[in-house]
Amino acid sequence: MSMSNGNASREPWNKGKIVGQKAPFKLKDIWALRVRLQMQGRVRELALFNLGIDSKLRGCDLVALRVRDVCHGDQMASRAIVMQHKTQRPVQFEITASTRDALQTWIKQAGLRSEDFLFPGRLHESPHLGTRQYARIVGHWVKELGLDPADYGTHSMRRTKATLIYRRTKNLRAVQLLLGHSKLESTVRYLGIEVDDALEISEQTEI
């Protein structure tokens, strides 16, 4: 019996695709993209990429940052604090030297003032870079790195540094604070911690 017609022949929409958590970027991918952006003089994208990795912010919070959030006068801040749109809870993040340099170059090139959005929109209807535009930029980076777009997205940016910190320290509480999660369980789910990891942590905790 032929099944070439009708719904019976249709493959599931998610066949071959990862549904759920997006993968964090690997260190080699981070450095490869940084070098590419630097060599090609893509100043805005380098600032966006570096800050996205450092801040661990959701896309909606990252694109809404203003110059004053990361820069005090002519001095770039080494730390920043912002109110998260989703949770209305403040979260702090560090701004590393390479990110400060990239941001300073971008702010100067774009002629941005303290009250301006850090990444102004290029469309009249949006005062700052939109989340969809941000997602398209990240998607372009993923393709440039030769990675599967189905595996990566804007949450890959948020998860990358948090995952590295967890792997190096196994300090869930620290990662919870950095991500601005109200519950530790949310951090466990977000990092996709394996049962073995959780048991290992539990075994090391004596009561």
N, C-alpha and C positions, 0 to 999 in steps of 0.2 A: 504493500500500500504506500502510495506516494504521500509525502508530507511536505511537498514543496510549496503548497499554498496554505494560507490561513495562519492563525496564531501558533499552531503546533510547530511551525518551522522557525519561529522567532527565538533568538537566543536571549537569555536574561540580560537586562540592561547592564548588570554589574559583572558579567562574566569576564574574568581576567583582570578585573580592577580591584584595587584595595579600597574598601569602604571603611570610613572611620578615621582613625588617627593618621595624620600626615607625618612622614619620616623627617627627623632632624637632618640637617646637612652635616656631612663629615668634614673634619678639619681640612683635608686635602681639597675638598670642594670650595670651602670658604676662601682658602688662600689662592686657589686657581681663579676664582671669580674676582677677587680683589686685584690681583695682578692684571687681569684682562681689563677691568674698569679703569685702573690707573694708566695702563699703557695706551688706552684708547681715549683718554681725557674725558671720560664720562663722569664729571664731577658730581652732578646731582645724584646719579645712581649710586656712586660710591658712598656718598654721605648717607643716603637712604638705607643702603645695605648694611653699612657698619652700625648705624644707629638702631636699625631693626634687630640686629644680632645682640648688641649690647643691652638694649632696653628691655627685651623680652615682652614688649607690649603687644596687645591685640592690634590688628590692623587699624581699627577705628580710632584707637588712642594714638597710635603712631602718626597717622596722617593729620591729626588735629593739633599736633604740637606747634607751639609758637617759638620764635627765636628766643624770647625771654625765658623759656623753660630750660634752655641749655646754655645760655650765654648771658653773663652779667656785665653790661657795658662792653668793653673790648675783651673781656676775660671769659674764656670758655670754662664752663663748670665741669668739675670732675664727677659730680653726682647731681642727680635731679630727682624731683618728686612730682608726680602727677596724680590727678584724681581719675580713677578708671570709670569709663562711661557705663560699663555693664554692671559693676558692683557698687559704684559710688564709694569705693574704698581707696585711700591713697596708697600708692606703691612707689618705692624708690628704686633707682637703678644707677649703676656706675657708667661713666662715659670714659672709655679708655683713651690713651694718648693718640692712637691712630684714628679713632673716631673723632676726637676733638680737632685734629688736623684737617680731616676730610670735611667736617662741618664748617670750620673756619674758612676754608677755601671756597666752599659752596656759598656761604653767607656773603662773602666779599664779592664773588663773581656775580651773584644775583642781586646785589645791592639791597639786601633785606634789612629792615629796621627791627627794633626790639619787639614791636607789637605785631609784626607780620607773621603769617603762618610760615613755618620752616620749609614746607614744600607746597608753594602756591599752586592752585589749579591752573591748568592751561585752557580751561573752558570757562566761558563767562558765567555759567550757572553754578559753578563750584568755586568757592573762595580758596579751597585747598585741595590737594590731591585726593581723589575719591578712593574708597575701598576697592571698587571694581578696577580702577586704573592701577592701584597698587597690586592687586592680584594679577593683572596682565603683565606688569613689570616683573613680578616674581616668576610668573610662568615663562617669560622670555629668558630669565636667568637660568631656569631649570633646563630649558632646551639648549642654551649655550653650553652648559656643562655636560650635555649628552645624557641627562637623567630622564627618567620616565615621568612625564607630567602627572600621571595618575597617582604617583607616590608622594608628590610634594605640593605644597601650597603656602599660603601666607602663614599658616600655623607652624610650618617648618621653621620659619624665622623665629617665632616665639619659643619653640621647643629646643632649638639648637644649643644655646648656651646653658639652659636649664638642665638639659640632658648631660652635657659634658661635666657640669658641676656635680650632678648627682653621681655620675660614674666615678669621678675622682674622689669624692668625699663620702658618699652614701648618706649625706646629711639631708634628710627629707624636710626637716623644719626650715633649714636655710633656703631650700628651693621653694618651699611654700611661701615664704616671705617675699622672695624675689618675684614670684609669679603673681603675688597678691591674692592667693586663694584663701578663702575663709576657713576651709576645712582641709585637713591633711589627706582625707580620702580623695578629695578632688585632685590633689597633686599626684597621688599614687596612680589614679586612673589616667591622668594627663601624661605622665611619663611612660605609661604602659609598663610599669615594673612587673617583672616576672615573679611568679610565686616563689621560686628559689631565692631570689633577691630578698623578698619580703621575709622569708623564713630565716635567711642568714642574718638579717638585721635583728629579727626577734631573738635569735639564739645569742646574740651579742649583748642583749639587754637583760641584765639580771635585776630581779625585783626582790 
